[in-house]
Every structure is written in C-alpha cells, then in structure tokens.
Amino acid sequence: MANGATTRDLRTRNRARVLRRVVVAGETTRADLAAQCHLSAATVTNVVGDLLREGLIEERGSLPSDGGRPIGQIGVHPSGAYFLGADVGEHGVAVELFDLSFERLDREFREGRTRESTPSEIGEALRDAVSAIRARHPGRESRLVGLGLGLPGIVEDTSGSHGGREVVLYAQSLGWPPVHIVELLRADALEVFADNGAKTLATAEMWFGAARGVEHAIVALLGRGIGLGVVSNGEIMRGLASSAGEWGHTKVSVGGPRCRCGAQGCLEAYVGADAILRRWREGGGEPPGSGWRALTALVAAADAGELAAVRVLDETVEVLALALGNLVNLTNPERVIVGGWVGLCLMQSRRAQLEAQVRAAALERPGSQFSLELCRFEGDSVALGAALLPLQRLIDGPMAKVTA
C-alpha cells in the first residue's frame, strides 16, 4: 500500500513537471523535457504517453536531426482544457476564457450598479459575466477546468468549522466586511479559485512574461489601488496568511493624506490613480474623468509645461521611486517589473526618470543589480493570472479523459 502510494505520488509529480514545462514552452521535444525536468528519457516517454491519452498535448510534427531519425515535437492541445479568469474590481468585473495554449477566446465585462459597488452587486456582475461566457461556449463546458478570481484585497484560505476549506476576502480599502468567496459566487459544476489581483498579475508574469525564469523579482500593480507580488526563489511570497505584498498600505509619510483604508500617509494615497488626479484637480487641473484618459491628459499637460501637472507628476514619480527603492533594499531583486494601467502610463512617459530615482533611493550595490521592466502584458493581466489558478489544479492532478 505504502509503495503504491509512493509510486502514484511520483507519477503525479513527474506529470506535473512535464505538463507545466509543455504549457510554458508551447512546443518542445521529449529530449528537451528530459533535460529540463531532470527526468529519464523512459520516464518522459511514459508521461508524454499519458498526457497524449488525456488529450492535453499533441504531436506537432518533427525536426530534422544530424544523421539520425527526425526529432518529434510535442505541444499543448489547445482544446484539451479551458479556463476562466476574472479581474474583480470595485467598479465591475472582466471575465475571460482561455484555452490550454492560453489564447484568450472570449471576454465579458460587467459594471457594478454604482460607483462604489457592494459585494453583492459585484457578485451579481460576476455571476452574469460568467454565465454569459458559458452560454456562448456550450461545446467547451465538458473540458472547463475552473474559474480563477483576482480580487482586490487580502485573500485567505482558512479551515471552516465543518472541516472544509473556506476562502475569505478582506477588502478593507473598499469598506467591505469580510466576504466568503462562496457568497460572492456560486457556480454550478465549476470549481472556483481565488487570489489577490496583484499576485495573479505576478503569476502571469512568472509563467509567460517579464518574470519568467527569474528567481527574484518584484511585480508592482499600479491602478486605482496599489498591489505587489514579491517573487523569492521562484515563488510568490505569501507570509503567514497570504497578506504579504500589501505594499499600497505601507507608509511613506507621517500625517500624510488619508487613504481609503482609513490610515494616513499610505503609498496608495500618493500614487493611486484617484490620489494623483485629486492632487491635479486641487492644483487647478481639470481631469477628463478618472481613468486612462484623465491620466494621459495629466501627462500631456505636464509635457506642455503646465506647472500644476508638472508638480503632480514629479511628486508621483518621486514617491513611487522611494517606495520601489525601499523594496530593492529589502528584497534585492533581479527585476523590478511595473504593471497596471497607471504603471503603464508612467513607464511610457517617465521611465528614465523613474529608473534613475529608484537607483538613487536604493543602496548603491542592490541599486545596481536590477533591471526595470514593463509587464509583458502592459496595463493588466489579472484575469490571465487568475486563470492560471485552475490550470495549476489541472497540472497537480490527473484529469479524467473527456470525449470532446
């Protein structure tokens, strides 16, 4: 019995290593898998055979070799599995459908009913969006693995009194009470996973983006809120109860502006989108709205020499650089990766200024050891990273073969 369990565990681990590598590579060979996964050729052959039978990978033809037999290529079978990922915010939700090659197949956006939506309103928007996508893709339902949620706040896995696992969202900045994920979304025959949105962004960058193959990195999500994923030894740092990375609520001043969380002097109260635009408005600026258009108008005004806009943008870059410099000193990253729509705007318009000030704010040695990068997915990939949560479940355990 014990030997059987050990053999099954070993097969599961080998399967996970091979399948993950194929998904990340997109296309590879059995020999490359053996070398990269540190497995024997015989083991890889057996695992590849299992994955072919499950319909998760496919043969992709062959490459010529130097005098020997052609080298067979394999890759993911795009229709072998499907995943839903959701970017859940305070103003609405975006739900996206991906195949196993992680090509986005569909997207549905739903706004909340009010400017500051309640958990029940966001839950209703989420249910509507998920239902709309599932209704448009009935033929893919049998291979739909699950739904991942990227959420705005601390996401904790806890053990319930019934002995099962519960996932609870603590969104203090939104003024929400603790929200059990099952209350936010009940989906028939669909397994639901959840994580903080900045961590799902960091996960997407680790799998497919600027943090791929990097052991130590920080991935900053800059939008209306401020989040962070810290990559340490190739893993996302989580802390005791998964609240590590609440960077937006670290303090950058004493007695500074009040943050949405209720405290004063938080980083978010300086470099969150609403805070940036509020300072410009207080200086006499007239932002056209509160989103991307307003922020790019601020940059245009600063470039045109408007003093209030110049002052606000320079202060924003200075405070952000100070906060990133502190992280460089604390974590010694190989890469500092900036994402989110505010991050995209700042990197497009003030990248050189930001990089110079981050290096100046950090100690000389760690400040010389990182590169500053824009997220591969630029403004946002929270939904993509969220869809990787059910993919991880598929990788960790065999999926029963389903007839398409």
C-alpha positions in Angstrom: 0.0 0.0 0.0 2.7 2.4 1.0 4.8 1.5 -2.1 1.7 2.0 -4.3 1.1 5.4 -2.8 4.7 6.4 -3.3 4.6 5.3 -6.9 1.4 7.3 -7.5 2.9 10.4 -5.9 6.0 10.1 -8.0 3.9 9.7 -11.2 1.8 12.7 -10.2 4.9 14.8 -9.6 6.6 13.8 -12.9 3.3 14.5 -14.8 3.1 18.0 -13.2 6.7 18.8 -14.1 6.3 17.7 -17.7 2.9 19.3 -18.3 3.9 22.6 -16.8 7.0 22.7 -19.0 5.0 22.0 -22.1 2.5 24.7 -21.3 5.2 27.3 -20.7 7.2 26.3 -23.7 4.2 25.9 -26.0 6.2 23.5 -28.2 9.1 21.3 -27.2 10.7 17.8 -27.7 10.9 14.8 -25.4 14.7 15.2 -25.2 14.3 18.8 -24.1 11.7 17.8 -21.5 14.1 15.1 -20.1 16.9 17.6 -19.7 14.8 20.5 -18.4 12.7 18.4 -16.0 15.7 16.2 -14.9 13.9 13.0 -15.8 15.0 9.9 -17.7 14.0 9.5 -21.3 11.9 6.5 -20.4 10.0 8.4 -17.7 9.3 11.3 -20.1 8.1 8.9 -22.8 5.6 7.4 -20.3 4.4 10.7 -19.0 4.0 12.1 -22.6 2.0 9.0 -23.5 -0.3 9.6 -20.5 -0.8 13.3 -21.5 -1.5 12.4 -25.1 -4.2 9.9 -24.0 -5.7 12.6 -21.7 -5.9 14.9 -24.7 -3.8 17.6 -23.1 -0.9 17.6 -25.5 -0.5 16.7 -29.2 2.2 15.6 -31.7 3.5 18.6 -33.7 5.4 17.0 -36.5 9.2 16.6 -36.4 12.5 18.4 -36.8 15.4 17.2 -38.9 18.4 15.7 -37.0 22.1 15.3 -37.7 22.1 11.9 -39.4 19.5 10.2 -37.1 15.8 9.8 -37.0 13.7 13.0 -37.2 13.0 14.5 -33.7 9.3 14.5 -32.8 7.9 17.8 -31.4 5.0 18.0 -29.0 2.9 20.9 -27.8 -0.2 21.6 -25.8 -3.5 20.6 -27.4 -5.4 24.0 -27.2 -8.8 22.4 -26.9 -7.6 19.9 -24.3 -8.8 22.2 -21.4 -10.4 25.6 -20.9 -10.1 28.1 -18.0 -12.0 31.1 -16.9 -10.2 34.0 -15.2 -11.8 37.1 -13.7 -10.4 40.5 -12.8 -12.7 41.6 -10.0 -12.7 45.3 -9.0 -14.8 47.7 -7.0 -16.4 49.1 -10.2 -17.0 45.9 -12.1 -15.6 42.6 -13.3 -13.9 41.3 -16.5 -14.2 37.6 -17.1 -12.0 36.0 -19.8 -12.0 32.5 -21.3 -8.7 30.8 -22.3 -7.7 27.5 -23.9 -4.8 25.4 -22.9 -2.4 27.4 -25.1 -3.6 30.4 -23.1 -5.0 32.2 -26.1 -7.9 34.4 -25.0 -11.1 33.2 -26.7 -13.7 35.4 -25.2 -14.2 38.3 -22.8 -17.2 39.7 -20.9 -17.2 42.9 -18.9 -19.9 43.9 -16.4 -20.0 47.2 -14.5 -21.3 47.4 -10.9 -24.5 49.2 -10.5 -23.0 52.1 -8.5 -19.6 53.9 -8.4 -18.8 52.2 -5.1 -20.4 48.8 -5.5 -21.2 46.4 -2.7 -20.0 42.8 -2.5 -23.5 41.6 -3.5 -23.5 44.0 -6.6 -20.1 42.8 -7.7 -21.1 39.2 -7.1 -24.2 39.7 -9.3 -22.0 41.3 -12.0 -19.6 38.3 -11.7 -22.3 35.7 -12.0 -23.8 37.5 -15.0 -20.5 37.7 -16.8 -19.5 34.0 -16.1 -23.0 32.8 -17.2 -22.8 34.9 -20.4 -19.5 33.3 -21.4 -20.5 29.8 -20.5 -23.7 30.2 -22.5 -21.7 31.2 -25.6 -19.4 28.1 -25.4 -21.6 25.1 -24.5 -19.3 22.8 -26.5 -16.3 23.6 -24.2 -18.2 23.1 -21.0 -17.1 19.4 -20.6 -13.4 20.5 -20.5 -13.8 23.7 -18.5 -11.5 23.1 -15.5 -12.5 26.0 -13.3 -12.7 29.7 -12.6 -9.9 31.8 -11.0 -10.7 35.1 -9.4 -8.2 38.0 -9.0 -9.6 40.0 -6.1 -9.0 43.5 -4.6 -7.7 42.8 -1.1 -6.3 40.1 1.2 -7.4 36.6 0.2 -7.1 34.0 2.9 -7.6 30.2 2.8 -9.0 29.2 6.2 -10.3 25.9 7.7 -14.1 26.1 8.4 -15.8 24.6 11.4 -17.1 21.8 9.1 -13.6 20.7 8.4 -13.5 22.0 4.8 -11.6 24.9 3.3 -13.0 28.4 3.1 -11.6 31.3 1.1 -12.3 34.8 2.6 -11.7 38.2 1.1 -10.7 41.1 3.4 -11.1 44.3 1.3 -10.6 47.0 4.0 -9.9 49.7 1.4 -13.3 49.2 -0.2 -15.1 49.3 3.2 -16.4 45.8 2.7 -16.9 43.3 5.5 -15.1 40.0 5.2 -16.6 38.2 2.2 -16.7 34.4 1.8 -16.0 33.6 -1.8 -18.9 31.2 -1.9 -21.1 34.2 -1.1 -19.6 36.2 -3.9 -20.1 33.5 -6.5 -21.9 30.1 -6.5 -21.2 28.5 -9.9 -22.9 25.2 -10.8 -20.4 22.4 -11.6 -17.5 24.9 -11.7 -14.6 24.8 -9.2 -13.6 28.3 -8.1 -10.2 29.5 -7.0 -9.2 32.9 -5.7 -6.1 35.1 -5.0 -5.2 38.7 -4.7 -5.1 40.5 -8.0 -1.5 41.7 -7.7 -0.5 38.1 -7.0 -2.3 36.8 -10.1 -0.6 39.5 -12.2 2.8 38.4 -10.8 1.8 34.8 -11.6 1.1 35.7 -15.2 4.4 37.4 -15.5 6.2 34.4 -13.9 4.6 32.0 -16.4 4.7 33.9 -19.6 6.1 37.4 -19.0 8.9 39.6 -17.7 9.4 37.5 -14.6 9.7 34.2 -16.5 12.8 32.3 -15.4 13.6 34.9 -12.8 14.2 33.7 -9.2 13.9 37.2 -7.5 11.6 39.9 -8.7 9.1 42.5 -7.6 5.9 42.9 -9.7 4.1 46.2 -8.9 0.4 46.6 -9.9 -0.5 50.3 -10.1 -4.1 51.3 -10.7 -6.7 52.9 -8.5 -5.2 50.6 -5.9 -1.6 49.6 -5.4 -0.5 46.0 -5.1 2.6 43.9 -5.2 3.8 40.4 -5.9 7.2 39.5 -4.4 9.0 36.6 -6.2 11.5 35.0 -4.0 13.4 31.8 -5.0 11.0 31.5 -7.9 7.9 31.5 -5.7 5.4 34.3 -4.7 5.9 35.3 -1.1 2.7 34.9 0.9 3.5 35.3 4.6 1.6 33.7 7.4 -1.9 34.1 5.9 -1.3 35.3 2.4 -1.3 39.0 3.1 2.3 39.6 2.2 2.6 42.2 -0.5 0.1 44.8 0.8 2.6 47.4 -0.4 0.0 50.1 -1.1 -0.6 50.5 2.6 3.0 50.8 3.6 3.5 54.4 4.9 5.6 56.9 3.0 4.9 59.9 5.3 3.8 60.8 8.8 0.4 62.5 8.9 0.1 62.5 5.1 -3.2 62.3 3.1 -5.8 59.9 4.2 -6.0 56.6 2.4 -9.1 54.6 1.5 -8.1 52.1 4.2 -8.6 54.7 6.9 -4.9 55.4 7.7 -2.8 58.4 6.7 0.4 58.5 4.6 -0.1 55.3 2.7 1.7 54.8 -0.7 -1.8 54.4 -2.3 -2.8 57.9 -1.1 0.0 59.3 -3.3 0.3 57.1 -6.4 -3.1 55.5 -6.7 -5.0 56.9 -9.7 -7.6 58.7 -7.7 -4.9 60.3 -5.5 -2.9 61.5 -8.5 -5.9 63.1 -10.2 -7.2 64.6 -7.0 -3.9 66.5 -6.5 -4.0 67.8 -10.0 -7.6 68.9 -9.6 -6.6 70.7 -6.3 -3.9 72.5 -8.2 -6.3 73.8 -10.8 -6.2 71.0 -13.4 -9.4 69.6 -15.0 -9.0 65.9 -15.5 -11.5 64.5 -18.1 -12.9 61.7 -15.9 -10.9 59.4 -13.6 -9.4 56.7 -15.9 -6.8 56.3 -18.6 -7.9 59.4 -20.5 -7.6 61.5 -17.4 -4.1 60.2 -16.6 -2.8 60.7 -20.1 -4.2 64.2 -20.1 -2.1 64.9 -17.0 1.0 63.7 -18.7 0.2 65.8 -21.8 -0.3 68.9 -19.6 3.0 68.3 -17.9 4.8 67.8 -21.2 3.2 71.2 -22.3 4.7 72.9 -19.2 1.6 73.3 -17.0 3.1 73.9 -13.6 0.5 72.1 -11.5 0.7 69.0 -13.8 4.5 69.0 -13.7 4.5 69.2 -9.9 1.9 66.4 -9.5 3.7 64.1 -12.0 7.2 64.8 -10.5 5.9 64.1 -7.0 4.2 60.9 -8.1 7.4 59.6 -9.7 9.4 60.7 -6.6 7.2 58.9 -4.1 6.9 55.8 -6.3 10.7 55.7 -6.7 11.2 56.0 -3.0 8.8 53.1 -2.3 10.4 50.9 -5.0 13.9 51.8 -3.7 12.9 50.6 -0.3 11.8 47.3 -1.9 15.1 47.0 -3.7 16.9 47.3 -0.4 14.6 44.8 1.3 14.4 42.1 -1.4 17.4 42.6 -3.7 15.5 41.7 -6.9 16.9 40.9 -10.3 14.0 42.6 -11.9 11.6 45.4 -10.9 8.5 44.9 -13.0 5.8 47.6 -13.3 2.3 46.9 -14.5 -1.3 48.1 -14.2 -2.7 50.9 -16.2 -1.2 53.7 -14.1 2.1 51.8 -14.2 1.9 51.6 -18.0 1.3 55.3 -18.3 4.2 56.2 -16.0 6.6 53.8 -17.7 5.6 55.1 -21.2 6.1 58.7 -20.2 8.7 58.8 -17.3 10.6 55.5 -17.4 14.1 57.0 -17.4 13.2 59.5 -14.6 11.7 56.7 -12.5 14.6 54.3 -13.0 17.2 57.0 -12.1 15.3 57.9 -8.9 14.8 54.2 -7.9 18.5 53.6 -8.2 19.2 56.8 -6.2 16.8 55.8 -3.5 18.3 52.3 -3.0 21.7 51.4 -1.7 24.4 51.5 -4.3 25.0 47.8 -4.6 21.4 46.4 -4.8 20.5 49.5 -6.7 23.0 48.5 -9.5 21.8 44.8 -9.7 18.2 45.1 -11.0 16.7 45.9 -14.4 13.4 47.9 -14.6 10.9 46.3 -16.9 7.3 46.9 -18.0 5.0 44.0 -17.6 4.8 42.0 -20.8 1.1 42.3 -20.6 1.4 46.0 -20.0 -1.6 47.6 -18.4 -3.0 44.5 -16.8 -3.2 40.7 -16.8 -5.0 40.0 -13.6 -7.6 37.8 -15.4 -4.9 35.8 -17.2 -3.1 35.2 -13.9 -6.3 34.2 -12.3 -7.0 31.6 -15.0 -3.6 30.0 -14.1 -5.1 29.0 -10.7 -7.4 26.3 -12.2 -4.5 25.4 -14.6 -2.4 24.7 -11.5 -5.1 22.3 -10.3 -5.1 20.5 -13.6 -1.3 20.2 -13.5 -1.2 18.9 -10.0 -3.5 16.0 -10.6 -4.7 13.9 -13.5 -7.8 14.9 -15.4 -10.2 12.2 -16.3 -10.3 11.8 -20.1 -13.3 13.5 -21.6 -14.6 12.9 -25.1 -14.8 16.2 -26.9 
